[in-house]
Amino acid sequence: MSGYEFYQVEKKPPIAWVYLNRPEKKNAMNPPAWRESIPIFEDLDADKEIRAVIISGKGPCFSAGIDLMGMAQELPELMETEQKGGVKWRLLKKIHALQDAISCIEWCRKPVIAAIHGHCIGAGLDMATACDIRICTTDAIFSLKEAAVSFVADVGVLQRIPQIVGQGYARELAYTARHFDAGRAKQMLLVNDVYDGFDTMMAEAEKLAMEIAANSPLAVEASKDVLNYGVGKTVDEGLKYVASISSNIIPSKDLMEAMTAFMEKRKPVFTGE
């Protein structure tokens, strides 16, 4: 798919690949990176042929993080000498927009797999934690970097990473801003699996995506919705919500196909209807 400056999108139903495609700058996230993600994931959400998405980086790494110099023109409020109410109000709206540029990955109903190699720093880690599943190569290097450059991470990682690795690890990473490797990432469950080499990782990402795509889209998308809703909720709240979702998607053609396929001793072919 053409028309994007920062991303390269390739659709090969039932999978779509979204590549961070600024390799000469280590996929540092400049203004187009933040503008283009929302329309990309809205399109993937709406595309009935796409059942899973893989995000990866072109070139030497996943992402070196936010392009501070490139973003300076977009955020002149940061350099205002008089930090008064009007300046702060404008900055607040811009931060909300940056948050949405990451959250759109979570909002997309299709499961999203982050396939990470090389550096995954700052905003790159923000993006990775908004994905459903993360895998990486042995050379992957991570950092929740913002404290080292005098920022508080404000586009989602501080909200999402505790749900993935727990509060203890999350606070350690946020306070120290230290770099950590793939082994440490696997130990703290930030990534599900670690692979030798980019090609092997991408092949495994595709295999995982195809396994997801083989299941009922209705059930998979509903599962993502229920899991997202459940963050920060009680078990009772989650049960009430999933009961509503379940009653809304059952019965379905996919369910009938699953039952028919079982009786006919074959693999079901789901349509998402």
N, C-alpha and C positions, 0 to 999 in steps of 0.2 A: 504494500500500500504506500503510495507516494503522498507528498504534500506536507510532511512534517520536517522541521528543521533539526530537532534534537533526537527524535526517535525514529527508528525504522520498524515498521509493523509488517509482519508477514502472516497471512492467513492460509493455513493448510488444514481445512476442516477435517477433524473436529478440534484441532489445536490452533492457537494463534501464538506467535512469538512477538514480543515487544523488546526491541534492543535499544539500550541507551547507546547512542551512535555519535559520540564526539570523541573518538579514540585519541586524537592528537592532544586533547586536554584531559585525558584520563576520565572522560565522561563527567567532568565537573558540571554541575547543574546550573546553567545560565538561564536567562528569562524564558526562552522557548521551552525549556524543560518543565517549567512550572505552568506555562500557559497550555501546553499541548496534552498533558496527561489526562485532563478531564474529558475532552472530546474523544480521545482514544478509548478510554474505558467505558464511556457511554455507548460508543459504537460497538464495542465487544460485548457489552451487556445486552444490547438489543439484537445482536446477530445470533439467530437460532441455530446456525450451523456450527458455532463455536461453543465448545463445552468445557474447555480448560485453557489457561493462558500461562505461558512461560515468560518471565522477565529475565533478561541477561544483559551483559555489557559487551560491546564490540571493543576490540583492542586489548590493552594490557590488564584491564581490571573492570570490576562492576561499576564503581564510581568513587572518585576521590572526594566527593562531597559537594557542598554548595560552592559556586564560583563567586567568591566575595567581591572581586573587582567587577565582574560582569553584572552582578546584581546591584552594585552601588547606585547606578543611574535609576534603578527601579525603586530604590529605598532612600531617597535623599533625606528623609526625616531622621535617619540615623546620625547624620552629620550636622543637623541644625544646632546652632549655638544656644538658642533659646528654646528649651524643651517645654513649651507651654501646651495648654489643653488642645488647641486645634491641631498641632503637630502630632500629639499622642493619638488623637482620634483618627487621623489619617493612617498612622502606622498600624493601629489596631485592625482596621479594615483590611490592610494589606497582609497582615499576619494571618487573618482568617482565610484569605484567598490562598495563601501558601499552604495552610493546613488542608484545605479542600483538595489541593493538587496532589496530596499524598493520600488523603482519606478516600478519594475516588476509587482506589484499588480495593479497599475494603468494601465500598458500596457496590462494586461490580458483583453481580450474582454468580459469575463464573469463578470457580476456584483458581487462584493465582499462585504459581510456583516461582520463587526466586532462585535462580541458578547463579551462584556467586563465585567469581574467581578474582584473584588479586585483591586490591584494596576495596573495602566496603566501609567507607568512612562518613561520619556525620550524616548529611542528608541521604547518602546511599543506604546507611543503616536505617534511617527513618523510613525509606521506601521499602526496604526488605521486611521490616517488622509489620508493615501494613499488608503483606502478602499472607496467604494461608499457610504455606509450607516453604521452608528454606533448605536448600542443599548447597554444598560448596566443594571446591577443590582443596587439595592439601596446601596450596600456596595462599589461600585466602587469609587476609588480615583485616580485622574489624576494629573500629573504635567509635565509641559514643563521644565524639570529639569536642562538642560545643563548649564545655567548661574551659578547655585549654585556649580557646580564642575569645573568652569573655562573653559568651552567650549562654542563655539557658535554652536547652533544646525545646523548641516551642511548636513543632509541627507534628507531634504525635508519638515519638519514640518513648518519651517518659510515661505516657499512658499505656502503650502497648507492650513494651519489653518486660515490665513486671509480670504481665499475664503469661509470658513465654518462659522466662528464666527464674521468676520469683523476685521478691523484694530485695533480698540480700545481694544477689548478683547484680540486679539492676542498679542499686545504689552504689555499689563498688564501681561499676562501669561509668556511671554518671559523674561521680565525684572525682575519680582519678583521671578520666579521659584516656586511660592507657590503651595501647594497642594489644590485641590478643589474637592468637592464631586459631586455625581450624580445629585443632584438638581441644582447645579450651572452649570454643564455641559449641562443639559436640558435647563436651562434658556438662555444660550448663543448659543443654537442650535448645540453644538458639538455632542450631541446624539439626535436621533429622539424620543426614548422612554426609560423609566426606568421601570424595573420589579422587583418584590419581589422574589428573589431567583434564583439560577443558572438554575435549571431545567425549571422553567417557562420561563426564558429568552431564553434558547435554543429551547424550544418548539415554542416560538414566532418567533425566527430566522428562524426555519425550515418552519413555516407557511408563513413567508414573502418570503423566497427563493422559495417555491412552487408556490406562487402567481406570482412571476417573471417568473419562469420556464414555467408557463402555457401560456405565451405570445409568439409571434413569435420571435425566436432567432435572426433572421436577424434584426428585428426592435429594439429589446433590445440592441443588440451589436452595432448597428448603433447609437442608442441614446447615449450610453456611449461614443462612438467615438466623436460624435458631441459635447457633453457636455465637454469632455476633451479638445477638440480643442478650444472651446469658451472661456476658461480661459485666461484672459488678452487681448482678441480680442474685436474689436468693434462689434456692432450689425450687421453692414453691412458685415463685414468679416465673421461673423458666418452664416449669411443668404446665402452668396455665397457658403460657404463650405457645408451647409446642403442641398442646392439645388443639388450640385454634388453628395453627398452621396445618396440622395433620388432617383435621376435619375438612379443611379447605382444598387439599390436594387429592383426597381420596373420595370416591373412586377416580381412576384415570385410565386412559388407554394403556399407559405404561404398566400399570398394575395388572390389567387384563393380559397384556403381552407376557409379563413375567410368569403368570399362572399357566398360560398356554404353553410357553416355552418349557416350563417344568414338566408338564404332562407329556410334551412331545420329545423330551430329553434332548433339547438343543439350547444354544445360547440365545437369550432374548435380544431383540433388536428394538431399542427404545427410540421414540420420536419426540419425547418431551410433551406429549399431549395427554 
